[in-house]
Amino acid sequence: MEKIAITRLLLVIAAAGLFATCSEWTDPEGLTTEKRSIESENQALYQQYLENLRSYKKSHHQLIIGWLDNSNKAPDSRAAHLEAVPDKVDIVSLMYGDNLTGIERDEMKSIRGKGTKTIYTIDYEAFRQDIENRNADIEAQNKDGQEAAEEEGTTYAPIPLVDLDAKLPEFIDAQLALLDKYEYDGLGVHFVGKATLQPDEEAAMQARQDLIFGKLQAVMSAHSDKLFIFEGAPQNVFNKEVLQRFGYIVIRTEKIGDVQMLTETVQRAISVSGVPSGNIIVSVSAFSTDKSDIATGYIVDANGVTQAAIIEMAHWVTTPAPNNFTKAGLGIYRINDDYYNAELDYKYTREAIEIINPSSKK
């Protein structure tokens, strides 16, 4: 039976000019054996498929970017593997850029053969939030310690707070070093900042941005062959000139709950003078693997109907944009959460790919 299945699949591929059926080569988990058989039994055909795939990645088209949660270094599912991501995904951004395993590094090389770039995200916002959380815990400890000391009639020595600005240079340097350490194809920087600043906050924010983007620009200049992506709120960057150096501007919209707000968010970002508008990508979340989470992965469409966010935003990407910006593609946050589906692994990602860049039918 397996021989018959392989023969039928090869005939379909040949009739469709190979590339039109690239997604079917890796779709269901059950086709893994057949895919490997094709690679081993007809290397010439498979190499032609890879060449067509690489040519597609180099062509002008709307991109698909996926942020992959690679925090689990001993996964019991293929969901955590780079090689399981659908072939037509253009860029995979690892959410945790450091401490890569040998398997992760091997799979980076493997998908590069398909024209897929592997980058990582320097998440300033997560770094900032972590320090704020630590300081909140310290303040709670200090409060309890002070109250206990007053009751006992003793003196309490408060624990010093963590200085974000003192820690920031080390964090940025360590993150930027990963580009060469793991031979990534590029990196993204997640920065939101604040739309409204108090007078006493402006100087500190200016210093932080000067440090982050100053160091980043030095790395950009030394790695002109790499891909650099901005993720977040570009309108909150003081020096808009630095934004011109990024290949794409990703407006992080994965938490937005309706399409109208999505459009308004993009317009608000690009309406600020100096923000590039030629390569705008919006982001969406896959459905959460937490069954109690009934919000993540959904969006309300223009008719007030709740839809699968990946699909609805894929359609949004394909609709003509106003003259003041260009829709360059779709980013899927925590893309490997979409792996889990009874019908097909990466079901909604594959549907979005077909909506945005449909296979040619001959």
C-alpha positions as CSV (number, residue, x, y, z in Angstrom):
1,M,0.0,0.0,0.0
2,E,2.8,2.4,0.8
3,K,4.3,1.8,-2.7
4,I,1.0,2.7,-4.3
5,A,0.6,5.8,-2.2
6,I,4.1,7.0,-3.1
7,T,3.5,6.4,-6.8
8,R,0.2,8.3,-6.7
9,L,1.9,11.2,-4.9
10,L,4.7,11.4,-7.4
11,L,2.3,11.5,-10.3
12,V,0.4,14.4,-8.7
13,I,3.6,16.3,-8.1
14,A,4.8,15.8,-11.6
15,A,1.4,16.9,-13.1
16,A,1.3,20.0,-10.9
17,G,4.8,21.1,-11.7
18,L,6.1,20.0,-8.3
19,F,5.7,23.2,-6.3
20,A,2.0,23.6,-6.4
21,T,1.8,20.7,-4.0
22,C,4.7,21.5,-1.7
23,S,2.5,21.7,1.4
24,E,1.1,18.2,0.9
25,W,4.6,16.8,1.2
26,T,4.7,17.7,4.8
27,D,1.1,18.1,5.9
28,P,-0.2,15.3,8.1
29,E,2.0,13.4,10.5
30,G,1.1,10.3,8.7
31,L,2.9,11.4,5.5
32,T,6.3,11.6,7.3
33,T,7.2,8.1,6.2
34,E,6.1,8.8,2.6
35,K,8.1,12.1,2.5
36,R,11.2,10.3,3.7
37,S,10.7,7.6,1.1
38,I,10.4,10.2,-1.7
39,E,13.6,11.8,-0.5
40,S,15.5,8.5,-0.5
41,E,13.9,6.9,-3.6
42,N,13.9,9.9,-5.9
43,Q,16.5,12.4,-4.8
44,A,16.4,14.2,-8.2
45,L,12.7,14.9,-7.8
46,Y,13.1,16.0,-4.2
47,Q,16.0,18.3,-5.1
48,Q,13.9,19.9,-7.8
49,Y,11.2,20.5,-5.3
50,L,13.7,22.2,-3.0
51,E,15.0,24.3,-5.8
52,N,11.4,25.4,-6.6
53,L,10.8,26.1,-3.0
54,R,13.9,28.3,-2.7
55,S,13.0,30.2,-5.8
56,Y,9.6,30.9,-4.3
57,K,11.1,32.2,-1.1
58,K,13.3,34.6,-3.2
59,S,10.3,35.8,-5.3
60,H,8.2,38.9,-4.4
61,H,5.4,37.7,-2.2
62,Q,3.7,38.4,1.1
63,L,5.7,36.7,3.9
64,I,4.7,34.3,6.6
65,I,6.7,34.7,9.8
66,G,6.3,32.4,12.8
67,W,7.5,32.9,16.3
68,L,8.3,29.5,17.7
69,D,8.4,28.7,21.4
70,N,11.5,26.7,21.8
71,S,11.7,26.8,25.6
72,N,11.3,23.0,25.9
73,K,14.7,21.5,25.2
74,A,13.5,17.9,25.6
75,P,10.2,17.9,23.7
76,D,8.0,14.9,23.4
77,S,6.2,16.3,20.4
78,R,7.3,17.4,16.9
79,A,5.6,20.7,17.7
80,A,8.8,22.1,19.1
81,H,10.9,21.2,16.1
82,L,11.8,23.6,13.4
83,E,11.6,20.9,10.7
84,A,7.9,20.5,11.5
85,V,7.0,24.0,10.5
86,P,5.3,24.1,7.1
87,D,7.8,24.5,4.2
88,K,6.2,27.7,2.9
89,V,6.8,29.6,6.1
90,D,9.4,32.2,5.1
91,I,10.9,33.1,8.5
92,V,11.0,31.3,11.9
93,S,11.9,33.5,14.9
94,L,12.9,31.6,18.0
95,M,11.5,33.1,21.1
96,Y,14.5,31.9,23.1
97,G,17.6,32.7,21.2
98,D,20.2,31.2,23.5
99,N,21.1,27.7,24.8
100,L,20.3,26.0,21.5
101,T,20.6,22.3,21.4
102,G,22.5,20.4,18.7
103,I,19.2,19.3,17.3
104,E,18.0,22.9,17.0
105,R,21.2,23.9,15.3
106,D,20.9,21.0,12.9
107,E,17.3,21.8,12.0
108,M,18.3,25.5,11.4
109,K,20.6,24.2,8.7
110,S,18.0,21.8,7.4
111,I,15.3,24.4,6.9
112,R,17.8,26.8,5.4
113,G,18.0,24.3,2.6
114,K,14.3,25.1,2.0
115,G,15.0,28.8,1.9
116,T,13.6,29.3,5.3
117,K,15.4,31.9,7.5
118,T,15.9,31.3,11.2
119,I,16.1,34.4,13.4
120,Y,15.6,35.2,17.0
121,T,13.9,37.9,19.0
122,I,15.6,40.3,21.4
123,D,12.6,40.9,23.7
124,Y,13.3,44.2,25.5
125,E,9.7,44.2,26.7
126,A,10.0,40.8,28.4
127,F,13.3,41.9,29.9
128,R,11.7,45.1,31.3
129,Q,8.6,43.2,32.6
130,D,10.8,40.7,34.3
131,I,12.7,43.4,36.2
132,E,9.4,45.2,37.1
133,N,8.1,41.9,38.5
134,R,11.3,41.3,40.5
135,N,11.1,44.7,41.9
136,A,7.5,44.3,42.9
137,D,8.5,41.1,44.8
138,I,11.3,43.0,46.5
139,E,9.1,45.8,47.5
140,A,6.6,43.3,49.0
141,Q,9.5,41.7,50.9
142,N,10.7,45.0,52.1
143,K,7.3,46.0,53.3
144,D,6.8,42.8,55.2
145,G,10.3,43.0,56.6
146,Q,9.9,46.6,57.7
147,E,6.5,45.8,59.4
148,A,8.1,42.9,61.2
149,A,11.0,44.9,62.4
150,E,8.8,47.7,63.8
151,E,6.8,45.1,65.8
152,E,10.0,43.6,67.1
153,G,11.6,47.0,67.7
154,T,14.6,46.1,65.5
155,T,16.1,47.7,62.4
156,Y,15.4,46.3,58.9
157,A,17.9,46.7,56.0
158,P,15.8,46.9,52.8
159,I,16.8,44.8,49.8
160,P,17.9,47.1,47.0
161,L,15.8,47.2,43.9
162,V,17.1,45.9,40.5
163,D,18.4,48.8,38.4
164,L,17.0,48.2,34.9
165,D,19.4,50.8,33.3
166,A,22.4,49.1,35.0
167,K,21.4,45.7,33.7
168,L,20.3,46.8,30.2
169,P,23.8,47.0,28.5
170,E,24.7,43.5,29.6
171,F,21.4,42.2,28.4
172,I,21.6,43.8,25.0
173,D,25.3,42.8,24.5
174,A,24.6,39.2,25.4
175,Q,21.6,39.0,23.1
176,L,23.4,40.6,20.1
177,A,26.2,38.1,20.5
178,L,23.9,35.3,19.7
179,L,23.7,36.3,16.1
180,D,27.2,35.0,15.4
181,K,27.3,32.4,18.2
182,Y,24.5,30.4,16.5
183,E,24.9,31.6,12.9
184,Y,21.4,33.0,12.8
185,D,20.1,34.5,9.5
186,G,19.1,37.6,11.4
187,L,17.2,38.9,14.4
188,G,14.2,40.9,15.5
189,V,13.9,43.4,18.3
190,H,10.7,43.7,20.3
191,F,10.3,47.3,21.6
192,V,7.0,49.0,22.5
193,G,8.0,51.8,24.7
194,K,5.4,54.3,25.8
195,A,3.2,56.6,23.8
196,T,3.0,59.2,26.6
197,L,5.9,60.0,28.9
198,Q,6.1,62.2,32.0
199,P,8.8,64.8,31.9
200,D,10.9,62.8,34.4
201,E,10.6,59.7,32.2
202,E,11.8,61.2,28.9
203,A,15.5,61.4,29.8
204,A,15.6,57.8,31.0
205,M,13.7,56.5,27.9
206,Q,16.0,58.5,25.6
207,A,19.1,56.9,27.2
208,R,17.6,53.4,26.9
209,Q,16.7,53.8,23.3
210,D,20.1,55.3,22.5
211,L,21.7,52.3,24.0
212,I,19.5,49.7,22.4
213,F,19.4,51.1,18.9
214,G,23.0,52.4,19.0
215,K,24.3,48.9,19.7
216,L,21.9,47.4,17.2
217,Q,23.0,49.7,14.4
218,A,26.6,48.8,15.0
219,V,25.7,45.1,14.5
220,M,23.6,45.9,11.5
221,S,26.5,47.7,9.8
222,A,28.7,44.7,10.5
223,H,26.2,42.2,9.2
224,S,24.7,43.7,6.0
225,D,23.8,40.2,4.8
226,K,21.5,39.5,7.7
227,L,17.8,40.2,8.1
228,F,16.7,42.7,10.8
229,I,13.1,43.1,11.9
230,F,11.5,45.6,14.2
231,E,8.6,44.3,16.3
232,G,6.3,46.4,18.4
233,A,5.2,50.1,18.3
234,P,7.5,52.0,15.8
235,Q,5.7,55.3,16.6
236,N,7.3,55.2,20.0
237,V,10.9,55.1,18.8
238,F,12.4,58.6,19.2
239,N,15.0,58.3,16.4
240,K,12.8,57.3,13.4
241,E,15.9,57.1,11.1
242,V,16.9,53.8,12.7
243,L,13.6,52.3,11.6
244,Q,14.7,52.7,8.0
245,R,17.4,50.1,8.5
246,F,14.9,47.3,9.3
247,G,13.8,45.0,6.5
248,Y,10.3,44.8,7.9
249,I,8.2,46.6,10.5
250,V,6.1,44.1,12.5
251,I,3.3,45.8,14.4
252,R,2.5,43.4,17.2
253,T,-1.2,43.1,17.0
254,E,-1.7,39.5,18.3
255,K,-3.7,40.7,21.3
256,I,-6.2,42.7,19.3
257,G,-9.7,41.4,19.4
258,D,-11.4,42.8,16.3
259,V,-10.6,43.7,12.8
260,Q,-11.6,47.3,13.0
261,M,-9.1,47.9,15.9
262,L,-6.5,46.1,13.9
263,T,-6.8,48.6,11.0
264,E,-6.8,51.5,13.5
265,T,-3.7,50.2,15.2
266,V,-1.8,50.0,12.0
267,Q,-2.9,53.4,10.8
268,R,-2.0,54.9,14.2
269,A,1.5,53.5,14.0
270,I,2.3,54.5,10.4
271,S,0.7,58.0,10.7
272,V,3.6,59.2,12.8
273,S,6.1,61.0,10.6
274,G,9.2,59.0,9.9
275,V,7.7,55.5,10.4
276,P,8.3,53.4,7.3
277,S,5.1,52.2,5.7
278,G,6.4,50.1,2.8
279,N,6.9,46.7,4.6
280,I,4.3,46.4,7.3
281,I,3.5,43.0,8.8
282,V,0.8,42.4,11.4
283,S,0.9,39.6,14.0
284,V,-1.7,37.1,15.2
285,S,-1.8,34.4,17.9
286,A,-2.5,30.8,17.2
287,F,-5.2,29.1,19.4
288,S,-3.9,28.6,22.9
289,T,-3.2,25.0,24.0
290,D,-4.8,26.0,27.3
291,K,-8.4,24.8,26.9
292,S,-9.6,27.3,29.4
293,D,-8.3,30.2,27.3
294,I,-11.3,31.1,25.1
295,A,-9.9,34.4,23.8
296,T,-6.4,33.8,22.4
297,G,-6.6,33.0,18.6
298,Y,-10.0,34.5,18.0
299,I,-10.9,37.8,16.4
300,V,-14.2,39.6,15.6
301,D,-14.7,40.3,11.9
302,A,-16.3,43.4,10.3
303,N,-19.7,41.8,10.7
304,G,-19.3,41.2,14.4
305,V,-18.8,37.4,14.0
306,T,-16.0,35.7,16.0
307,Q,-13.6,34.0,13.7
308,A,-10.3,32.1,13.8
309,A,-7.8,35.0,14.0
310,I,-5.2,33.4,11.8
311,I,-7.7,32.9,8.9
312,E,-9.4,36.3,9.3
313,M,-6.2,38.2,9.4
314,A,-4.9,36.3,6.4
315,H,-7.8,37.6,4.5
316,W,-7.1,41.1,5.9
317,V,-3.6,40.9,4.5
318,T,-4.8,40.0,1.0
319,T,-7.3,42.9,0.9
320,P,-5.9,46.1,-0.8
321,A,-4.2,48.5,1.7
322,P,-4.7,52.2,1.7
323,N,-2.2,54.2,-0.3
324,N,-0.3,55.1,2.8
325,F,1.1,51.6,3.6
326,T,1.9,48.2,2.1
327,K,0.9,44.9,3.6
328,A,4.0,42.8,3.5
329,G,2.7,39.7,5.2
330,L,1.4,38.0,8.4
331,G,3.3,36.9,11.5
332,I,1.9,34.1,13.7
333,Y,2.9,34.3,17.4
334,R,3.6,31.0,19.1
335,I,3.1,29.3,15.8
336,N,3.8,25.8,17.2
337,D,0.6,26.0,19.2
338,D,-1.1,25.6,15.8
339,Y,0.6,22.2,15.4
340,Y,-2.0,20.5,17.6
341,N,-5.0,19.7,15.5
342,A,-6.9,16.5,15.0
343,E,-7.3,17.0,11.2
344,L,-3.9,18.3,10.2
345,D,-0.7,19.6,11.9
346,Y,-0.5,23.4,11.5
347,K,-4.0,23.4,10.0
348,Y,-4.6,27.1,10.3
349,T,-1.1,28.1,9.3
350,R,-1.4,26.1,6.1
351,E,-4.8,27.6,5.3
352,A,-3.4,31.1,5.9
353,I,-0.5,30.4,3.5
354,E,-2.9,29.2,0.8
355,I,-5.1,32.3,1.3
356,I,-2.1,34.7,1.1
357,N,0.0,32.9,-1.5
358,P,-2.2,30.3,-3.2
359,S,-0.5,27.5,-5.0
360,S,-0.7,27.7,-8.8
361,K,-3.1,25.3,-10.3
362,K,-2.3,24.1,-13.8
